[in-house]
Each structure stands twice: as C-alpha cells, then as structure tokens.
Amino acid sequence: MKQTLLVIDAQQELIEGNHKESAVFNKDQLINKINLVIEKANESNVPIIFVRDLDVAEGKGKGFQIHEKILVPPNAKIFDKTATNSFHGTGLLNYLKIEEMEHVVIMGCETQHCIDSAVRTATINGLDVTLVGDGHSTKESAVLSAEQIIKHHNETLHGHYNVEHFSIVRNAEEDLFRPQHDRYREE
C-alpha cells in the first residue's frame, strides 16, 4: 500500500501566533508530535508532503515558512494553497493519484478548518486517512476551547466514511504507517 504523510499549515506564524492571533493550543506538543511522525515516516521510507497557507504572514517571510523547529526533510514536497482545503487548486490530489497513494496520514493546523476539510476531501477522493489525534491543533473559538474543538473532531472524524474510504484517529506513538482500516471495518 502506497502512503504519505501530509503536514498541513505547520507554519511559524500560525503556530506561534502574532500581534493579532494567539498561538495554537499546546504548540510545543504539536511540534514534538510532528517531528516524531516525520521521523517514523523517514524510517519507513514514506514520502512527506507539507502544505502551506498563503494567507499566513501574507505568504512571505519567516512567518510563512514551516515552523523553524520542525525537521523538514530535504526531499519533502511542498504545496501552497489559497483556500481552507489543501486539495483546492493546489495539484495535491493529482499528485497523490499519479503517485498511486492509497493511505494518507494527516496532521497540522487548524483542526476545525484545514484538517477537517483535508480528512473529508481525502476520503471522498478514494483515500483512507489516519488522522493523528494528538498531532493537530487550533485556537479557541467564541464557542469552544481549543481542547474541546480537538476532542470533538477526533471523535467525529474517527470512522468518518465516504462509501469505501474513511478515516480513523490514532496517536503519534502508534504505528501510523501500518494502516488498520481493514481491521476497523470488521469491528
């Protein structure tokens, strides 16, 4: 089974915040989990893809770049996006199809926006997804705390399906590149 790690919007200014926006919830834990999963992907020869949002830091400078503490492999592929959905107008879906990917491990920011849309879009387009439950984050909203948003999405997206393909939620310490989707279907 061909698979990839997709790290979404793990950008300096989005994670750390700026004079207008706060940092994401548990930012240090998020960075540690992303680096852990990158290490696992490298050990398993799983390709790594980063998606950057052009709205972050107006698409330029250090704030736009992938967070300085994230260990970006030199062979990582990078897509830039202008929409919440990582697949919209980026060529990402076409790339995954050309590479015959079947399974995508997703992590990054922000839970209720870019992470949610990526998981749902991937399943609609024929990919099984593992969402790293402790590897995505967000900021609080006017209605919910960041922790509540993350918990809600982990529950909602675990077992989310679109016909044959669906997502499960697993934590960074698990063997994420040994997909369990078939076992989950039998439960």
N, C-alpha and C positions, 0 to 999 in steps of 0.2 A: 504494500500500500504506500503510495507516494503522499508525503505530507510536508507541511511547512509550519513555521512559527510566524505569526502575524502580530507585530507590536504596533499598536495604534496610538498616535499622538503623545508619545512619551517625550515631550519636548520641554526644554529648560523652563521657559516662562509659564507653560501650562502647569507643570508640576510644582514649581516654586512659587507661582503667583507673581503679581506685580503691584504697582500702586493702586490699581483698581480692583483686582481679583485676588482672592486668598489662595493659598497653596491647597493642593488636593489633600484629602484625608490620608493620614499615615504615609506620607510621601517617602520616608526612609524605608519603610517596609516594602512599599511598591517597587522602589528601585532595587532593593535586595532580591525580591522575588523575580523581577525581570531578568536580572543578571544570573540568578540561579537557573532559570529556564533557558536562557541563552547558552549557558554552559552545557546543559543537558542536550540541547539541540546540536551544538557543536560536536559533542561526544557521539551522538547518534547520526552524524552527517545529515542532519535535517536543515534544509535551507531556511534562512531567516529573512523576513521582509519587514521593513519599517514603513509606516505611513505617517506623513507629517501634514498638519493642517496649515494651510497658507494664511488663515486668519490669526494664528498665534504670532505675536510680535510683528504683525503686518507682513509676515512672510520673509523676514530678513534678520540678520544679525544673530548673536549668540542665543537670544531668547527663542528664536525659531528652530534652532538646531536640536537634535536629540540630546537629552539631558547629559551633561558632562560626566556624570558618574555611571552612566550606562555603558557597558562594554560592547561597542558596536564592532562586529567582525568586519574585516576588510572586504569580504565577499558578500556582505548583506546587500540586498536590493532595497531601493528606496523609491516610494511613490509619494507624490504630493497631491493633496486634494483641496477642493474648494467648497465641498459640501460636508454635511454631517456623516454621510455614508461613504465609507472608504472605497466602495466599488463604483461610485458615481463619477464618471468622467475621468477615471484615473488609468485605465488599462489593466487594473489589478485582476479583474475577473478573467479577462482574455489571457493574461499571463498564466494564471492558475490552470486554465483549461489547456493551454499549449503545453505546460509542464505536466499535464495529466494528474494534478493533485486531487486527492480524494478526501483528505483529512486536514483541517486547519486548527491549530492551537492558537487561541486569541487571548491577548492581554493588553493592558494600557489604560488610556483615559478617553473620555469620561464615561462612566458607567451607563447612565440613562440616555446618552446621546450616541456617541460614536461606537461604543462597544455593543450596545443593544442592536443598533442597525446593522452592524457587521455580522453579528451572530445570525440574525434573522435572514439577511440577504444571502449569506453563505448557504444556509440550509435550502432556501428557495432555489438556489442555483446548483444543486447537486453535490454539496459538500457536507460531510459530517464535521461537527465542530466540537472541540473541547475548549470550554471557557475556563480559564484559570481563575478559580473563585477567590483566591487571595492575591490575585495579580492584576486587578483592575481597581480604579479609584475615581473619585469625583469630589465635588464640593457640596456643601449643604444647599438645599433649596429653601424657598419660603415655607414649604410644607413639611419636608422631611430632612432629617440629619443625613449626612453623607453615609454614615454606617447603615442607616435604615434603607437608603437607596441601594447600596451594595447588596445587603441581605435580600431585599426584595427581588432584585434582578437575578441573584444566584438561584433563588427558589423558582422564579418564573421561567428562566431560561434552561433550567435543568430538565431535560426531557422535552424541550420545545421541538416540535417537529413540523415538517412540511413534506407530506407524503412519505418518501423513503428515507429522507435525510433529516437528521436532527442533532441537537446539542446535548452534551452532558457537562456538568460542572465538576471539576476536580481541583485539588490544591497543588501548588507548585512542587511540593515534596514527592508527589506521586509520580509514577512512570507515565508521564503525559504522552509520550510518543509510542506507547503501546495502547492503541485505542481500544476501548471497551464497549463500543457502540453495539456490537452484535450481542454481547452478554446482557447489556441493558435491555435490549429488545425482548429477551427471554424472561425477564423478571416480571 
